[in-house]
Amino acid sequence: MDKDRIEGTMDKTKGSIKEGVGNVTGNEKMKAEGAADKAKGKVENSIGGAKDAIRDNM
């Protein structure tokens, strides 16, 4: 498993938590930060998946 996939999963989890806290508290900034972290995590996870696929096919 590539480190980008691990970091991506961590960012997605962090983003989900921030977004949830933002929803509960009504903090729009925290909700936006959470959504951004989740998006960043998805991209990192995709990059890591691509690296893994390349590595597996070599």
C-alpha positions as CSV (number, residue, x, y, z in Angstrom):
1,M,0.0,0.0,0.0
2,D,1.4,3.4,-1.0
3,K,1.9,6.1,1.5
4,D,-0.4,8.4,-0.6
5,R,-3.3,5.9,0.1
6,I,-2.6,6.0,3.8
7,E,-2.5,9.8,3.9
8,G,-5.6,10.0,1.7
9,T,-7.5,7.8,4.1
10,M,-6.4,9.9,7.0
11,D,-7.4,13.1,5.3
12,K,-10.8,11.7,4.3
13,T,-11.4,10.7,7.9
14,K,-10.2,14.0,9.3
15,G,-12.5,15.8,6.8
16,S,-15.5,13.7,7.8
17,I,-14.9,14.5,11.4
18,K,-14.5,18.3,10.7
19,E,-17.5,18.3,8.5
20,G,-19.6,16.6,11.1
21,V,-18.5,19.0,13.9
22,G,-19.2,21.9,11.5
23,N,-22.7,20.6,10.9
24,V,-23.4,20.1,14.6
25,T,-22.0,23.4,15.7
26,G,-23.3,25.3,12.6
27,N,-19.7,26.4,11.8
28,E,-19.7,26.9,8.1
29,K,-15.9,27.4,7.9
30,M,-15.3,24.0,9.6
31,K,-17.8,22.3,7.3
32,A,-15.9,23.8,4.3
33,E,-12.5,22.8,5.7
34,G,-13.9,19.3,6.2
35,A,-15.2,19.0,2.7
36,A,-11.8,20.2,1.3
37,D,-9.9,17.7,3.4
38,K,-12.2,14.9,2.1
39,A,-11.6,16.0,-1.5
40,K,-7.9,16.1,-0.9
41,G,-8.0,12.7,0.7
42,K,-9.9,11.2,-2.3
43,V,-7.3,12.6,-4.7
44,E,-4.4,11.3,-2.6
45,N,-6.1,7.9,-2.4
46,S,-6.5,7.8,-6.2
47,I,-2.8,8.7,-6.7
48,G,-1.8,6.0,-4.3
49,G,-4.0,3.5,-6.1
50,A,-2.5,4.4,-9.4
51,K,1.1,4.0,-8.0
52,D,0.1,0.6,-6.6
53,A,-1.3,-0.5,-9.9
54,I,1.8,0.6,-11.8
55,R,4.0,-1.1,-9.2
56,D,2.0,-4.3,-9.4
57,N,2.3,-4.4,-13.2
58,M,6.0,-4.0,-13.3
